[in-house]
Amino acid sequence: NDMATEEKQKMQKDFLDRVFDSMPSECKQLLKIFYWERKPMDDIAGILGMRNADSAKSKKSKCMNKVKEIAAQLIENDEFAEEAVRNAIERAALRELIEEERFNDENGI
């Protein structure tokens, strides 16, 4: 059963990588700074040359919508629409996947 879980996690990670690869670079950067580096919005605004934290928040929200949009599109266009991934998207678990991937990166998993 652990194998199945491991396989499912690998598929979700691969899927997330594909979604990320399709993202505009500013979104990639913003989400990585937010989720991986856990920087506050003020810092993110500074790093990305935005006016203020509200601008960064608004952009992050647009980027998360873009993530969902790209994910939905990949699932639609692809037999890869594996149950595990579809369920993850439907549960809006993308955020968890991103968090998990960041955790795994930090811990060399």
Order of alpha helices (4+ residues) and beta strands (2+ residues): alpha-alpha-alpha-alpha-alpha-alpha
